[in-house]
Amino acid sequence: MDPYLLVEDLRVSFATAGGTVRAVDGVSFAVERGRTLGVVGESGSGKSATALAILGLHDPRRATVTGEITVAGRRLVGRPEAEVRRLRGRNLAMIFQDPLSALHPYYPVGRQVAEAYRVHHPRAGRAEVRGRVVETLGRVGIPEPERRYGQYPHEYSGGMRQRAMIAMALVNDPDLLIADEPTTALDVTVQAQILDLLADVQAEFHTAIVLITHDLGVVGQIADDVLVMYAGRAVEQGSVERVLRRPQHPYTWGLLSSVPSLHGDADADLTPIPGHPPSLIDVPAGCAFHPRCRYAGQTGGRCHAELPELRPAGAAGHRVACHLCAEDRTRHHAADVTRAEAAR
C-alpha cells in the first residue's frame, strides 16, 4: 500500500539575527491510511516545525522549506499557496495544541467550525452548514451540540475546547489528521477520552494520523509507529512495540527512563536526561546528543566528529542513528533498565 503521507529529506530553517535556525534537518517518514505515527521528543526537537511544514503554514518570508512532502500523490513543497490551501482542511487538517489560542474569543464556537466547512463548500446553504456543524460537534462528544453551537470558547471546559478543535479539523472529513500535543494541560481522564476519540475517528474513517507529543505513554497507547526526534533530526524510528520494548538510541532510553512507572515506588525520583537540548543555531558537531550521552566516549571520537545516519537496527523498519555497535547498545540499555529499576 502506498503511504498517504510521504516526507523525504524535509528541512526547515529560519534566518535570525543570531544565525540560521535549523529546526528540521533532513527528516523522512511515511504514514499509511488507518495508521498512526507518533512523533516524540523534547521541546525544540522539531516536531511542530515538521507538522507546520506538512500543512504549508510556515511564512515563506521567514522560513525556508526544502525536501519533498507528498499527500495523496500530490507534491506540496513549492506549490502555490492557493493550491495547498485547497488541500488544507479537506485532505489534511491539524489539531493545534492550545485551543484558547487557536479559537477566537469573540466568535461562537459553532461559527468558527462553520467557517472551516464553508471554505470547501462555498455553495452550501445556512441550514446545511449549521446541520453539518451540529452533527460534527455531537460526533466528537460535545453534549447538547445545538445549544453549544452558539456558545463562546470561554463557556467551554478545557476538554470541550479541545473537542471543538477536533470538530473543526474533522468537519470536512480529512484523510490525514495531524494532532499537535492534543492532550496538553488536560487531566488524565479527559486525556484518555480525547485519545479514545482519535482512535474511534480513525477506525470509522480509516484516517492517517500524525500524533506529536513528548509523552511516550500516549504514544504507546494510540500509535502504530514512532519517530524519535532530537535537535531537528530523526534518531530512531520503527514500530511502537519495537521502539518502546527494544529501544536502540541512548536518547530514547532517557525518554523512557523519565516516564513514571505504575509498578514502582511512588516516592522514587525519576531519572531525567542530564543537560539541556542544544541551540538549533549552534548544533554540536557529530551526534547532536553526544554532550548529554554517557556513552559518547566509547566510539573512538566518532560521536564528536561524525554525524550518524539512520541504519537498520534488527527488525524490519526499525532504524537508529547511533555510532554504538548493536551489541554495545543492547548491553548498555539492559544496564540502564537495571539502574532505573533499582532507583525505583
N, C-alpha and C positions, 0 to 999 in steps of 0.2 A: 504494500500500500504506500502510495506517495504521501509524504508529510504535507499537512495543510499549511504549516508554517515552517519555512526553512531559512535559517540565519547563517550566513557564511562570512567569516572573517570581518565581523562588524567592528568598526572603530568609530568612536565618538570623542571629539576633542573640543575644548573651548579655549580661545585665546584670552588671557587675562594680563593685567599689568605685571603680575609676578611671574608669568610664564605660561606655557601651554599645559592645560589640564587634560590628561589622557584618561577620561572617565571610563571608556570601554576600549580595550586594546586587543582586538583580534579574537572575538568570541564567536563560536559556531555551535549551533544546535538545531534540532528539528522536533516538531510536535505533530503527531497524527490526530485525526478526529477521534474523539472518545477517550483521549489520554490526557493526563495532567503532568506537566513538568514543574517541579518545584525549583525555584532559583533562590539559593540561600547565600548568606554572607553577612558580615558586619556592615554597619553604616559606612558609606563611602566606597563600597566594593564594586559599584557599577550596576547594581540591579535595576534601579529605577531609570537610570540613563538608558539602559538597554530597552526597557519597556517603552519609554517615550520615543525612542528611535523607531521601534516597530510601528507605533501609531503615527509617526511622522509629525510629532508635536514639538520637536526641537526648533527653536528660532534659527533659521538659516543665516541670519546676520550675526549670530553669536556662536553657533555650533557648526562643526564640520563633521558630516556623517559619510563614511565610505563603507564598502563591502556590499553584500547582497542580502536583501530581505525579500523573500518571496511568499506571498499569501495567495492560496488557491491558484497557483500557477502564474500570478502576476508579480512582476518585479516592482518594488516600491521606491528604492533609493534612486534619486534623481528624477522621479516623475513629477509633473506639475502638481502644485498643491491642490488644485481643483479635482484632479483625478484621485489623489489619495483621500480627499475629503469624501468623495462618493463611496469609497470603501469603508471609511471610518463610521462605525455605528451599525452598518448593515452586515459587513463581512467580519469586522473585528471591532471590539469595544473594550473599554477599560473601566475597572472599578478602582477609584482613587482611594488612598489610604485615610484621608481626612475629610469626612462628609461635611463638617462645618465649613471648611474652606471651599469645597467643591460645590456645595449648594448655595445659591444666592439667598441671603436672608430676607430680601424684600419681596420675593415672589412665592406663591404657594407651591408646595412640592409637586402637586399634580400638573400644574402649568409647566414646570421645568421638565418633567418627564415627557409631557406632550410635545414640547419643543423638539426634543430628541427624535420623536416619532415623525413630526411634520417635515423635518429636514429631508427624509427619504420618502415621504408620502404627501407631497405638496397639494395634491388634489383631494385629499381626504376631508370630509365634512366635519363640522364641530362635534356632532354626535358620535361619529365613528371614532374620532380621536379620543374623546372622553371615554368611550366604552373600552377602547384598547388600553388606555392608561389604567383605568379602574381594574380591568382584568389582570394587568401585569402587577399592579400593587397587591392584589389579592394573591396572585401566584407566588410572590416572594414572602408571603406570610404576614402582611400588614393587615391588622384587623379593621373591620368596617372601612374598606377602601373607598367607598363612595363618599363617606364623611371626611376621611383623611385627605382626599383629593384636594380640598380647599384649605388645608391647614399649612402653616409655615414651618420651616425647619426647626425653629426653637420649640415648637409644640410637639415634636417627636422626641422619643428617647434616643440614646446613643445607638442602641441596636436597631431601632426603627429607621434612623437616618441611614445606617449602613444598608439596610434592606431597600431603602429608597434609591440609593446609589446603584444597587444591583438591578433594581427595576429599570432605572434609566439605561443601564447597559444592555438589558435583555429585551427592551421594548421592541426592537427590530429583529429579534431572533438571530443574533450574530453567530457565526460558526466558530469564531475564535474569541475567547474571553481572557483578558489579562487582568489579574487581580493583584493590586499592589498593596501588600500588608492589609488585607481586608478585615483582619480581626484585631488590629492595634487598638489599645485603650478600651477594649470590651472585656467584660468579666467572663469567667470561664464558661458559664452556662450559655451566654449569648454567643460566645466564640464557637462553641460546639454547634449551635443552631445555624450559624452562618456557614460553617463548613459543610454541614449536612445539606443545606440549601444548594450550595455549589455542586455537591455530588448528585443531588436529585436533578438539577438542571442538566448536568452532563449526561446522566442516564436517559433523560427524556429526549434531549435534542442532539445527542452524540457530539457535543461541543468539545473543541480542543481548548484546554485551559493552561495558561502560564501563571503559576502562583508564586509571587515574590514575597519572601518572608525572611526573617532572621531566626525563626523558630523551627528547629528540626523536628520538634514534636508535632507541629502542624503538618510538616511535610510527610512525616511517617504516617499520619492519619489519612491523608487525602491524595497524595501524589503517586504516580506510577514510576516516574524517573526524577532524577535530581541533578542539578548543575550547581556546583560549589564555586563561588567567585571570590577572588581576593585581588585587590588593587587593580580592578578592571579586567582581569583575565580569569579564564576558567582553570581551576587547579584540579578538579576531579568531577567526573560525570559518569552516570550509569543508572541502573535500576535502583529504586529506593531500597529494595531488600539487600542488594549487594553493597551499596554505598554505606547504608546505616549499620549493616551487620559486619561487613568486612571493609571498613574504610582504609584507604591506602595513602592518604596525604596527612602529614602532621597537623595541618590547619583543620582538616575535618575532624581529626581526633580531638583537637582542642574545643571545637564547637560541641562535640558530643559530650565531652567531659564537663562542660559548663551547664549541661541540662540537668535539672533536679531529677532524682530517682524516686519513684513511688515506693521502692522496697528498701531504701537505705535509711540512715539515721536522719530524722527531720532536723536535728540541730547541727549536723555536719556542714562544714563550709564547702561551697562549690569550688571547682578548680578552674579559675579563669585563665585565658591565654595571656601570657605576660606581654608587656609593652603595648604599643598602640599601632593602629593601621597607618601606613605611610602616607605622606602627602602625594597626591596624584600629579603634582607639578614636578616632584623630585623623587621618583620611584627608585628604590635601591637597584643597583646593577645585579645581574644574575636572577636568582629566585627572589621575588619581592618579599617573601615571607622569611627569608633567612635571618634577619635581625631578631626575630621572635622565636626562631626554631631551635630547640635544644640539640638537634641532630645535624645542624649545618656544618659543624666541624668535622664530620665523618665522611665527607665526599671529596677529599683532596683539593678543596678550594673551588670546586665546580659551582657550589651554591652561590658563591660570592661573585662569580665571573660569567657564568653561562646560564642563559635563560632556558629552563626546562620546557620541553614540548610535551603535549598530551600524548601518552603512549598507552597501548593495551595493558591492562592490569589483571590478566587472568580470564575472567568471564567475558563473554561476548558483550560488547557495548560498554564495558567498564574501562575507563581510561583515567590516567593520573599524570600530573606534571610534577615529577619529583625525581631528584638525582639519586636518592637512595635505591639500592637494588631491592628486588622483591623480597628476598629472604630477610634483609635488614628491616624492611617496612613491617613484615609480619612479626618479627621478634620485638621490635620497639613498640608496636601497637599493643601486643599482649602485655608487655611490661607496663604501659600506660594504663591499661584497664585494671591491672592488678593494683597499681598505686592508687587509682581513683576509688576502687572498692575498699581498699584498706583505710583510706581517708574518710570514707563514709561509714 
